[in-house]
Amino acid sequence: MKKNRIIITIIVLCAGLLIATCDKPEKELTNIEFLNDLEQAKSTAAAKGQPLVIEFYEQECPWSKLLDDSTFSHKIVIGMSEHMVFAKIDADEDTISARHFNVSFFPTIVVVNSDGNEVDRLVGYYPPADFFNEIQLYLQGNETLEDYQTRLADEPDNVDFHLIIAEKHKHRSSWDQALEYYGNVLKLGSEDYRFAMETALLGTADTQCEKGDFSAALASYTRFMELYPQSDKAEDVARKIPYCLAKMGDYDRAGELFREYLLDYPGSEYADWVQGKIDNLKKVSLEGN
């Protein structure tokens, strides 16, 4: 009996050792291995049959840096790289790739399936959990441009759907389509849709500005300040109005409004940018004289 107990004990210990060995976790990833060549990234994603996540960034963009420092360094996002390919593209260096994807804002995250077709994109900074959730939704076919266009077909008067589609077109630099859907929001909306109306008017102005129609953008920004002077976006608009004036050649008025901006918002994160514009306008004025 004693011999049998010894044999059983040995078997149990061996079984436990085998289980412990089988359950030993693989080495945990500590960072994302970004590819910096877009064609290589697309080929790698195709070979692996995995989606591709492309970050287009500018070196001096603070939101691009924040995305690197807090989101791409978080374990929940690092873990995503086990199942998808990540690429990081400097838009100032690889202008061809940036133009191919119509990237105008930074950072822009383009999600591409393994066949090389765009699924959708994120623009701006996203905290780790939000970034993870949005990418998962896109890969499931939810909250994409195609998804909202399908929903809008069933609810053609849904103001929120028009607004979301407008924003998605703007992020693709599809200016005319963006203006069309922003216009739909302004036609369909009412005071019950205050946020949507405010966002649509500002989106209209920003889109006109990006398109280079500075006269129309100035009119839209001015209208925004008349309707929503207490908006948390008023500071942005106060900076963009003189920008449009400068683009239209009204340097004196632009300089005056830029200086007013610095007085009204002395702690603005854009203070250096505005001061740079003022300095440039002075140079232009001196050269003109």
C-alpha angles and dihedrals in degrees: 000000000000090000091051092051090052091051092048091049091052091050092050092049092049091048091050091049091050092050092047090051093049093048095049106125122237117252109287116243114244100187144009116261101220121199114220100197113077097206091050090049092051091048092049092050091049093049092049094041088233133133119257124228113200123192115200109196144165119224094230095046109112093203091054089053092048090051089055095044100045111015106035090042094054117104094231090058094039087055089058090067089072089070104030140036120249126206130183117202125189102219092203091056102035100041092157093062092044091052091045090060094037092238114180102152132058134261098021119175113200117195113207127183122231089266090062097252121133115249096185141296144241121220124201131003121334123184115235099263093045091047091051094047096047093050091050091050092050092050088052090053095252127133093005124134089257091050093053093045088055091049091048091055087062094041107030094172096051104127094196092054091051090050095049092048090049091053092048091052090048090053088054091050088244090145101174093048091048091052091049094055094041086053090053090054092052090049097045100035131091138176087291086067098047095144093048093047093049092047092047094051092048090044089052091052093046092048092050089050093050089047090055096246093130096166092057091043091052091052091049094047091048090050089050092055090049093052102034109026091150095050118126085233093060091096091056091049092048087059096045097051094066089042089060091045091053091050088052091052099253093129098161095054091042092053091047093052093044089055090048088052091057090050093048096042107027094160096049119138085226094056093106091047091051092047088052090054091050091051092049091050090053090053092049090049093050092047090050091055 
